[in-house]
């Protein structure tokens, strides 16, 4: 039992878990902010564009009767509240767009670390990895410097 509690403590107190908890809390607060934006600003503006349609009272009563408000219908029967669904879809799209913009800006600030300078090269003759400053391969003893190779060619040509 002690081992289980110890493992749980290690899991719960890891940095990633704390970061996740903070993200969930901020996400909840952000959700209520976006929901208020949709309900109090976007939906009224959208209702002006659609001829003052109140999306919150767009529903279908499943008993076939007509009711003035959603609350009246829910008191009597089950409903399909497609107006509330439309509101939630708009809420989701706004939240997704805002998160997209935030992540896009964060990615601009986060520059990847530059690639480390290579300290090895490949021998063109035996294809083994050797130090970048080597002029002769320790495996196949080939001369790796183009200048030295050119000098060797000239010396061999003069001997003939």
PyMOL CGO cylinders between C-alpha atoms (Angstrom):
from pymol import cmd
from pymol.cgo import CYLINDER

trace = [
    CYLINDER, 0.00, 0.00, 0.00, 2.88, 2.36, 0.83, 0.3, 1, 1, 1, 1, 1, 1,
    CYLINDER, 2.88, 2.36, 0.83, 4.44, 1.69, -2.56, 0.3, 1, 1, 1, 1, 1, 1,
    CYLINDER, 4.44, 1.69, -2.56, 1.15, 2.51, -4.30, 0.3, 1, 1, 1, 1, 1, 1,
    CYLINDER, 1.15, 2.51, -4.30, 0.81, 5.79, -2.35, 0.3, 1, 1, 1, 1, 1, 1,
    CYLINDER, 0.81, 5.79, -2.35, 4.43, 6.66, -3.09, 0.3, 1, 1, 1, 1, 1, 1,
    CYLINDER, 4.43, 6.66, -3.09, 3.93, 6.04, -6.81, 0.3, 1, 1, 1, 1, 1, 1,
    CYLINDER, 3.93, 6.04, -6.81, 0.75, 8.14, -6.77, 0.3, 1, 1, 1, 1, 1, 1,
    CYLINDER, 0.75, 8.14, -6.77, 2.57, 10.99, -5.00, 0.3, 1, 1, 1, 1, 1, 1,
    CYLINDER, 2.57, 10.99, -5.00, 5.36, 10.87, -7.59, 0.3, 1, 1, 1, 1, 1, 1,
    CYLINDER, 5.36, 10.87, -7.59, 2.80, 10.91, -10.39, 0.3, 1, 1, 1, 1, 1, 1,
    CYLINDER, 2.80, 10.91, -10.39, 0.65, 13.70, -8.93, 0.3, 1, 1, 1, 1, 1, 1,
    CYLINDER, 0.65, 13.70, -8.93, 3.53, 16.00, -8.07, 0.3, 1, 1, 1, 1, 1, 1,
    CYLINDER, 3.53, 16.00, -8.07, 5.41, 15.75, -11.34, 0.3, 1, 1, 1, 1, 1, 1,
    CYLINDER, 5.41, 15.75, -11.34, 5.80, 19.05, -13.19, 0.3, 1, 1, 1, 1, 1, 1,
    CYLINDER, 5.80, 19.05, -13.19, 3.69, 17.91, -16.12, 0.3, 1, 1, 1, 1, 1, 1,
    CYLINDER, 3.69, 17.91, -16.12, 0.76, 17.05, -13.87, 0.3, 1, 1, 1, 1, 1, 1,
    CYLINDER, 0.76, 17.05, -13.87, 0.86, 20.47, -12.22, 0.3, 1, 1, 1, 1, 1, 1,
    CYLINDER, 0.86, 20.47, -12.22, 1.06, 22.15, -15.65, 0.3, 1, 1, 1, 1, 1, 1,
    CYLINDER, 1.06, 22.15, -15.65, -1.92, 20.12, -16.80, 0.3, 1, 1, 1, 1, 1, 1,
    CYLINDER, -1.92, 20.12, -16.80, -3.95, 21.14, -13.73, 0.3, 1, 1, 1, 1, 1, 1,
    CYLINDER, -3.95, 21.14, -13.73, -3.16, 24.81, -14.31, 0.3, 1, 1, 1, 1, 1, 1,
    CYLINDER, -3.16, 24.81, -14.31, -4.13, 24.42, -17.97, 0.3, 1, 1, 1, 1, 1, 1,
    CYLINDER, -4.13, 24.42, -17.97, -7.48, 22.85, -17.05, 0.3, 1, 1, 1, 1, 1, 1,
    CYLINDER, -7.48, 22.85, -17.05, -8.26, 25.66, -14.59, 0.3, 1, 1, 1, 1, 1, 1,
    CYLINDER, -8.26, 25.66, -14.59, -7.36, 28.37, -17.09, 0.3, 1, 1, 1, 1, 1, 1,
    CYLINDER, -7.36, 28.37, -17.09, -9.30, 26.51, -19.78, 0.3, 1, 1, 1, 1, 1, 1,
    CYLINDER, -9.30, 26.51, -19.78, -12.40, 26.49, -17.59, 0.3, 1, 1, 1, 1, 1, 1,
    CYLINDER, -12.40, 26.49, -17.59, -12.13, 30.22, -16.98, 0.3, 1, 1, 1, 1, 1, 1,
    CYLINDER, -12.13, 30.22, -16.98, -11.51, 30.81, -20.68, 0.3, 1, 1, 1, 1, 1, 1,
    CYLINDER, -11.51, 30.81, -20.68, -14.54, 28.66, -21.53, 0.3, 1, 1, 1, 1, 1, 1,
    CYLINDER, -14.54, 28.66, -21.53, -16.83, 30.81, -19.40, 0.3, 1, 1, 1, 1, 1, 1,
    CYLINDER, -16.83, 30.81, -19.40, -15.40, 33.94, -21.02, 0.3, 1, 1, 1, 1, 1, 1,
    CYLINDER, -15.40, 33.94, -21.02, -16.00, 32.63, -24.55, 0.3, 1, 1, 1, 1, 1, 1,
    CYLINDER, -16.00, 32.63, -24.55, -19.47, 31.38, -23.59, 0.3, 1, 1, 1, 1, 1, 1,
    CYLINDER, -19.47, 31.38, -23.59, -20.36, 34.86, -22.34, 0.3, 1, 1, 1, 1, 1, 1,
    CYLINDER, -20.36, 34.86, -22.34, -18.99, 36.36, -25.56, 0.3, 1, 1, 1, 1, 1, 1,
    CYLINDER, -18.99, 36.36, -25.56, -21.14, 34.05, -27.66, 0.3, 1, 1, 1, 1, 1, 1,
    CYLINDER, -21.14, 34.05, -27.66, -24.33, 34.43, -25.62, 0.3, 1, 1, 1, 1, 1, 1,
    CYLINDER, -24.33, 34.43, -25.62, -24.11, 38.17, -24.97, 0.3, 1, 1, 1, 1, 1, 1,
    CYLINDER, -24.11, 38.17, -24.97, -22.46, 39.58, -28.10, 0.3, 1, 1, 1, 1, 1, 1,
    CYLINDER, -22.46, 39.58, -28.10, -22.29, 37.12, -31.01, 0.3, 1, 1, 1, 1, 1, 1,
    CYLINDER, -22.29, 37.12, -31.01, -25.76, 35.58, -30.77, 0.3, 1, 1, 1, 1, 1, 1,
    CYLINDER, -25.76, 35.58, -30.77, -27.60, 38.92, -30.44, 0.3, 1, 1, 1, 1, 1, 1,
    CYLINDER, -27.60, 38.92, -30.44, -25.65, 40.26, -33.44, 0.3, 1, 1, 1, 1, 1, 1,
    CYLINDER, -25.65, 40.26, -33.44, -26.43, 37.06, -35.34, 0.3, 1, 1, 1, 1, 1, 1,
    CYLINDER, -26.43, 37.06, -35.34, -30.11, 37.38, -34.47, 0.3, 1, 1, 1, 1, 1, 1,
    CYLINDER, -30.11, 37.38, -34.47, -30.09, 40.90, -35.99, 0.3, 1, 1, 1, 1, 1, 1,
    CYLINDER, -30.09, 40.90, -35.99, -28.66, 39.48, -39.21, 0.3, 1, 1, 1, 1, 1, 1,
    CYLINDER, -28.66, 39.48, -39.21, -31.23, 36.68, -39.27, 0.3, 1, 1, 1, 1, 1, 1,
    CYLINDER, -31.23, 36.68, -39.27, -34.26, 38.85, -38.53, 0.3, 1, 1, 1, 1, 1, 1,
    CYLINDER, -34.26, 38.85, -38.53, -34.18, 38.80, -34.71, 0.3, 1, 1, 1, 1, 1, 1,
    CYLINDER, -34.18, 38.80, -34.71, -34.30, 35.02, -34.43, 0.3, 1, 1, 1, 1, 1, 1,
    CYLINDER, -34.30, 35.02, -34.43, -33.80, 33.94, -30.82, 0.3, 1, 1, 1, 1, 1, 1,
    CYLINDER, -33.80, 33.94, -30.82, -31.74, 30.77, -31.11, 0.3, 1, 1, 1, 1, 1, 1,
    CYLINDER, -31.74, 30.77, -31.11, -32.29, 29.79, -27.48, 0.3, 1, 1, 1, 1, 1, 1,
    CYLINDER, -32.29, 29.79, -27.48, -35.98, 29.24, -28.20, 0.3, 1, 1, 1, 1, 1, 1,
    CYLINDER, -35.98, 29.24, -28.20, -35.49, 27.18, -31.35, 0.3, 1, 1, 1, 1, 1, 1,
    CYLINDER, -35.49, 27.18, -31.35, -36.57, 23.66, -30.48, 0.3, 1, 1, 1, 1, 1, 1,
    CYLINDER, -36.57, 23.66, -30.48, -38.83, 20.81, -31.48, 0.3, 1, 1, 1, 1, 1, 1,
    CYLINDER, -38.83, 20.81, -31.48, -41.21, 19.45, -28.87, 0.3, 1, 1, 1, 1, 1, 1,
    CYLINDER, -41.21, 19.45, -28.87, -41.35, 15.67, -29.27, 0.3, 1, 1, 1, 1, 1, 1,
    CYLINDER, -41.35, 15.67, -29.27, -45.05, 15.45, -28.34, 0.3, 1, 1, 1, 1, 1, 1,
    CYLINDER, -45.05, 15.45, -28.34, -45.98, 17.47, -31.45, 0.3, 1, 1, 1, 1, 1, 1,
    CYLINDER, -45.98, 17.47, -31.45, -47.41, 20.45, -29.55, 0.3, 1, 1, 1, 1, 1, 1,
    CYLINDER, -47.41, 20.45, -29.55, -46.24, 24.07, -29.95, 0.3, 1, 1, 1, 1, 1, 1,
    CYLINDER, -46.24, 24.07, -29.95, -44.86, 25.93, -26.93, 0.3, 1, 1, 1, 1, 1, 1,
    CYLINDER, -44.86, 25.93, -26.93, -43.82, 29.58, -26.61, 0.3, 1, 1, 1, 1, 1, 1,
    CYLINDER, -43.82, 29.58, -26.61, -40.53, 28.92, -24.80, 0.3, 1, 1, 1, 1, 1, 1,
    CYLINDER, -40.53, 28.92, -24.80, -38.12, 26.09, -24.33, 0.3, 1, 1, 1, 1, 1, 1,
    CYLINDER, -38.12, 26.09, -24.33, -38.75, 26.05, -20.58, 0.3, 1, 1, 1, 1, 1, 1,
    CYLINDER, -38.75, 26.05, -20.58, -42.49, 25.55, -21.10, 0.3, 1, 1, 1, 1, 1, 1,
    CYLINDER, -42.49, 25.55, -21.10, -41.85, 22.67, -23.48, 0.3, 1, 1, 1, 1, 1, 1,
    CYLINDER, -41.85, 22.67, -23.48, -39.30, 21.01, -21.19, 0.3, 1, 1, 1, 1, 1, 1,
    CYLINDER, -39.30, 21.01, -21.19, -41.77, 21.15, -18.31, 0.3, 1, 1, 1, 1, 1, 1,
    CYLINDER, -41.77, 21.15, -18.31, -44.21, 19.02, -20.32, 0.3, 1, 1, 1, 1, 1, 1,
    CYLINDER, -44.21, 19.02, -20.32, -42.19, 16.89, -22.76, 0.3, 1, 1, 1, 1, 1, 1,
    CYLINDER, -42.19, 16.89, -22.76, -38.77, 16.09, -24.19, 0.3, 1, 1, 1, 1, 1, 1,
    CYLINDER, -38.77, 16.09, -24.19, -37.34, 18.48, -26.74, 0.3, 1, 1, 1, 1, 1, 1,
    CYLINDER, -37.34, 18.48, -26.74, -34.73, 18.66, -29.44, 0.3, 1, 1, 1, 1, 1, 1,
    CYLINDER, -34.73, 18.66, -29.44, -33.04, 21.99, -28.68, 0.3, 1, 1, 1, 1, 1, 1,
    CYLINDER, -33.04, 21.99, -28.68, -31.32, 22.68, -31.97, 0.3, 1, 1, 1, 1, 1, 1,
    CYLINDER, -31.32, 22.68, -31.97, -31.04, 26.42, -31.18, 0.3, 1, 1, 1, 1, 1, 1,
    CYLINDER, -31.04, 26.42, -31.18, -28.89, 25.67, -28.14, 0.3, 1, 1, 1, 1, 1, 1,
    CYLINDER, -28.89, 25.67, -28.14, -26.86, 23.29, -30.27, 0.3, 1, 1, 1, 1, 1, 1,
    CYLINDER, -26.86, 23.29, -30.27, -26.23, 26.06, -32.83, 0.3, 1, 1, 1, 1, 1, 1,
    CYLINDER, -26.23, 26.06, -32.83, -25.12, 28.33, -29.99, 0.3, 1, 1, 1, 1, 1, 1,
    CYLINDER, -25.12, 28.33, -29.99, -22.70, 25.67, -28.71, 0.3, 1, 1, 1, 1, 1, 1,
    CYLINDER, -22.70, 25.67, -28.71, -21.29, 25.10, -32.22, 0.3, 1, 1, 1, 1, 1, 1,
    CYLINDER, -21.29, 25.10, -32.22, -20.60, 28.83, -32.55, 0.3, 1, 1, 1, 1, 1, 1,
    CYLINDER, -20.60, 28.83, -32.55, -19.09, 28.78, -29.06, 0.3, 1, 1, 1, 1, 1, 1,
    CYLINDER, -19.09, 28.78, -29.06, -16.81, 25.92, -30.06, 0.3, 1, 1, 1, 1, 1, 1,
    CYLINDER, -16.81, 25.92, -30.06, -15.74, 27.56, -33.33, 0.3, 1, 1, 1, 1, 1, 1,
    CYLINDER, -15.74, 27.56, -33.33, -14.86, 30.82, -31.59, 0.3, 1, 1, 1, 1, 1, 1,
    CYLINDER, -14.86, 30.82, -31.59, -12.91, 28.99, -28.89, 0.3, 1, 1, 1, 1, 1, 1,
    CYLINDER, -12.91, 28.99, -28.89, -11.07, 26.86, -31.44, 0.3, 1, 1, 1, 1, 1, 1,
    CYLINDER, -11.07, 26.86, -31.44, -10.19, 29.96, -33.48, 0.3, 1, 1, 1, 1, 1, 1,
    CYLINDER, -10.19, 29.96, -33.48, -8.91, 31.86, -30.42, 0.3, 1, 1, 1, 1, 1, 1,
    CYLINDER, -8.91, 31.86, -30.42, -6.84, 28.87, -29.29, 0.3, 1, 1, 1, 1, 1, 1,
    CYLINDER, -6.84, 28.87, -29.29, -5.45, 28.58, -32.84, 0.3, 1, 1, 1, 1, 1, 1,
    CYLINDER, -5.45, 28.58, -32.84, -4.37, 32.25, -32.70, 0.3, 1, 1, 1, 1, 1, 1,
    CYLINDER, -4.37, 32.25, -32.70, -2.78, 31.83, -29.27, 0.3, 1, 1, 1, 1, 1, 1,
    CYLINDER, -2.78, 31.83, -29.27, -0.86, 28.71, -30.27, 0.3, 1, 1, 1, 1, 1, 1,
    CYLINDER, -0.86, 28.71, -30.27, 0.24, 30.37, -33.51, 0.3, 1, 1, 1, 1, 1, 1,
    CYLINDER, 0.24, 30.37, -33.51, 1.66, 33.32, -31.55, 0.3, 1, 1, 1, 1, 1, 1,
    CYLINDER, 1.66, 33.32, -31.55, 3.35, 31.04, -29.01, 0.3, 1, 1, 1, 1, 1, 1,
    CYLINDER, 3.35, 31.04, -29.01, 4.98, 29.09, -31.83, 0.3, 1, 1, 1, 1, 1, 1,
    CYLINDER, 4.98, 29.09, -31.83, 6.44, 32.34, -33.18, 0.3, 1, 1, 1, 1, 1, 1,
    CYLINDER, 6.44, 32.34, -33.18, 8.10, 33.00, -29.82, 0.3, 1, 1, 1, 1, 1, 1,
    CYLINDER, 8.10, 33.00, -29.82, 9.40, 29.46, -29.46, 0.3, 1, 1, 1, 1, 1, 1,
    CYLINDER, 9.40, 29.46, -29.46, 12.41, 29.11, -31.73, 0.3, 1, 1, 1, 1, 1, 1,
    CYLINDER, 12.41, 29.11, -31.73, 13.87, 25.62, -32.06, 0.3, 1, 1, 1, 1, 1, 1,
    CYLINDER, 13.87, 25.62, -32.06, 17.39, 25.18, -30.74, 0.3, 1, 1, 1, 1, 1, 1,
    CYLINDER, 17.39, 25.18, -30.74, 20.01, 25.39, -33.45, 0.3, 1, 1, 1, 1, 1, 1,
    CYLINDER, 20.01, 25.39, -33.45, 21.40, 22.09, -34.64, 0.3, 1, 1, 1, 1, 1, 1,
    CYLINDER, 21.40, 22.09, -34.64, 24.73, 21.24, -33.00, 0.3, 1, 1, 1, 1, 1, 1,
    CYLINDER, 24.73, 21.24, -33.00, 27.82, 21.65, -35.10, 0.3, 1, 1, 1, 1, 1, 1,
    CYLINDER, 27.82, 21.65, -35.10, 28.97, 18.32, -36.53, 0.3, 1, 1, 1, 1, 1, 1,
    CYLINDER, 28.97, 18.32, -36.53, 32.14, 16.89, -34.99, 0.3, 1, 1, 1, 1, 1, 1,
    CYLINDER, 32.14, 16.89, -34.99, 32.36, 13.84, -37.21, 0.3, 1, 1, 1, 1, 1, 1,
    CYLINDER, 32.36, 13.84, -37.21, 32.54, 13.14, -40.90, 0.3, 1, 1, 1, 1, 1, 1,
    CYLINDER, 32.54, 13.14, -40.90, 32.29, 10.00, -43.00, 0.3, 1, 1, 1, 1, 1, 1,
    CYLINDER, 32.29, 10.00, -43.00, 35.33, 8.58, -44.69, 0.3, 1, 1, 1, 1, 1, 1,
    CYLINDER, 35.33, 8.58, -44.69, 34.56, 8.58, -48.43, 0.3, 1, 1, 1, 1, 1, 1,
    CYLINDER, 34.56, 8.58, -48.43, 36.45, 5.30, -48.87, 0.3, 1, 1, 1, 1, 1, 1,
    CYLINDER, 36.45, 5.30, -48.87, 35.38, 2.99, -46.02, 0.3, 1, 1, 1, 1, 1, 1,
    CYLINDER, 35.38, 2.99, -46.02, 32.26, 4.93, -44.87, 0.3, 1, 1, 1, 1, 1, 1,
    CYLINDER, 32.26, 4.93, -44.87, 33.18, 4.91, -41.17, 0.3, 1, 1, 1, 1, 1, 1,
    CYLINDER, 33.18, 4.91, -41.17, 32.68, 7.89, -38.87, 0.3, 1, 1, 1, 1, 1, 1,
    CYLINDER, 32.68, 7.89, -38.87, 35.88, 9.77, -38.10, 0.3, 1, 1, 1, 1, 1, 1,
    CYLINDER, 35.88, 9.77, -38.10, 36.81, 13.06, -36.42, 0.3, 1, 1, 1, 1, 1, 1,
    CYLINDER, 36.81, 13.06, -36.42, 36.07, 16.18, -38.45, 0.3, 1, 1, 1, 1, 1, 1,
    CYLINDER, 36.07, 16.18, -38.45, 39.72, 17.35, -38.32, 0.3, 1, 1, 1, 1, 1, 1,
    CYLINDER, 39.72, 17.35, -38.32, 41.21, 14.01, -39.42, 0.3, 1, 1, 1, 1, 1, 1,
    CYLINDER, 41.21, 14.01, -39.42, 43.32, 14.12, -42.60, 0.3, 1, 1, 1, 1, 1, 1,
    CYLINDER, 43.32, 14.12, -42.60, 43.82, 10.36, -42.69, 0.3, 1, 1, 1, 1, 1, 1,
    CYLINDER, 43.82, 10.36, -42.69, 41.23, 7.66, -41.89, 0.3, 1, 1, 1, 1, 1, 1,
    CYLINDER, 41.23, 7.66, -41.89, 42.32, 5.56, -38.88, 0.3, 1, 1, 1, 1, 1, 1,
    CYLINDER, 42.32, 5.56, -38.88, 40.42, 2.56, -40.27, 0.3, 1, 1, 1, 1, 1, 1,
    CYLINDER, 40.42, 2.56, -40.27, 41.48, 2.34, -43.89, 0.3, 1, 1, 1, 1, 1, 1,
    CYLINDER, 41.48, 2.34, -43.89, 44.42, 4.81, -43.74, 0.3, 1, 1, 1, 1, 1, 1,
    CYLINDER, 44.42, 4.81, -43.74, 43.11, 6.75, -46.75, 0.3, 1, 1, 1, 1, 1, 1,
    CYLINDER, 43.11, 6.75, -46.75, 44.22, 10.35, -47.12, 0.3, 1, 1, 1, 1, 1, 1,
    CYLINDER, 44.22, 10.35, -47.12, 41.15, 12.54, -46.64, 0.3, 1, 1, 1, 1, 1, 1,
    CYLINDER, 41.15, 12.54, -46.64, 42.49, 15.99, -47.50, 0.3, 1, 1, 1, 1, 1, 1,
    CYLINDER, 42.49, 15.99, -47.50, 41.96, 16.98, -51.13, 0.3, 1, 1, 1, 1, 1, 1,
    CYLINDER, 41.96, 16.98, -51.13, 45.21, 18.99, -51.02, 0.3, 1, 1, 1, 1, 1, 1,
    CYLINDER, 45.21, 18.99, -51.02, 47.17, 15.97, -49.81, 0.3, 1, 1, 1, 1, 1, 1,
    CYLINDER, 47.17, 15.97, -49.81, 45.45, 13.74, -52.37, 0.3, 1, 1, 1, 1, 1, 1,
    CYLINDER, 45.45, 13.74, -52.37, 46.42, 16.19, -55.13, 0.3, 1, 1, 1, 1, 1, 1,
    CYLINDER, 46.42, 16.19, -55.13, 50.02, 16.29, -53.88, 0.3, 1, 1, 1, 1, 1, 1,
    CYLINDER, 50.02, 16.29, -53.88, 50.14, 12.47, -53.85, 0.3, 1, 1, 1, 1, 1, 1,
    CYLINDER, 50.14, 12.47, -53.85, 48.80, 12.32, -57.43, 0.3, 1, 1, 1, 1, 1, 1,
    CYLINDER, 48.80, 12.32, -57.43, 51.43, 14.82, -58.60, 0.3, 1, 1, 1, 1, 1, 1,
    CYLINDER, 51.43, 14.82, -58.60, 54.21, 12.92, -56.82, 0.3, 1, 1, 1, 1, 1, 1,
    CYLINDER, 54.21, 12.92, -56.82, 53.07, 9.62, -58.38, 0.3, 1, 1, 1, 1, 1, 1,
    CYLINDER, 53.07, 9.62, -58.38, 52.86, 11.26, -61.81, 0.3, 1, 1, 1, 1, 1, 1,
    CYLINDER, 52.86, 11.26, -61.81, 56.41, 12.61, -61.47, 0.3, 1, 1, 1, 1, 1, 1,
    CYLINDER, 56.41, 12.61, -61.47, 57.79, 9.21, -60.50, 0.3, 1, 1, 1, 1, 1, 1,
    CYLINDER, 57.79, 9.21, -60.50, 56.50, 7.65, -63.71, 0.3, 1, 1, 1, 1, 1, 1,
]
cmd.load_cgo(trace, "trace")
